[in-house]
Amino acid sequence: MFSEFAFKIFDESIATYHIKDDVHQSFTNPYPKDEIAHLLYRKNWIDTVQWHYEDIIRDPNINPDAALTLKRKIDASNQDRTDLVEYIDSYFLNKYQSVEIKEDATINTESPAWAIDRLSILALKVYHMNEEATRTDASAEHLEKCQQKLQVLLEQKKDLSTAIDQLLGDIENGSKYMKVYKQMKMYNDDELNPILRGQK
């Protein structure tokens, strides 16, 4: 199943990041560029670094200049994330381009790649909640609460994985069809963001 394949790659990316656990570390993709695994690994790495950016920027004692620099990095990371989602959807569009769509086929509320995006974030939630649920310096109450939350996340993983695999199966057999819209983010565009446009 594709969801299981993707989650394993997400787990690999997360584990590799946490060897150094440093947002400034260099990135190396272990998968060939012509494989979907390459996109999945890159996608999760972006999510993992941004997860830790979000932790850092919430430091109440952060230097304002450092916070502004980090906010710019988060904006750039969001753009990279969106780009990777669109690349992953392009992979599925190409893969299923010859499928004969049934006359009564329906469209889904989200594309496969946006569902996979949620699975990537969920992999990070599972990883970090498991960390919290096994901390040796935490209270028994904290550990119990985090263990309960972890069980909910694992149930969510099961349900989301099932939904992704069902969606891909429906697209493959023609009972659903893909229609992808470019995200057209406006805040990074110096023609569409009025603040950036005014500074040109």
Salt bridges, closest charged atoms under 4 A:
GLU4 OE2 - LYS8 NZ 3.75
ASP21 OD1 - HIS52 NE2 3.71
ASP47 OD2 - LYS43 NZ 2.46
GLU54 OE1 - ARG58 NH1 2.84
ASP75 OD1 - LYS71 NZ 2.72
GLU86 OE1 - LYS182 NZ 3.76
GLU110 OE2 - ARG118 NH2 2.65
ASP117 OD1 - LYS43 NZ 2.65
ASP117 OD2 - ARG81 NH2 2.65
GLU131 OE1 - HIS128 ND1 3.34
GLU132 OE1 - ARG135 NH1 2.84
GLU132 OE1 - HIS142 NE2 2.81
ASP137 OD1 - ARG135 NE 2.85
GLU141 OE2 - LYS145 NZ 3.36
GLU191 OE2 - LYS200 NZ 2.42
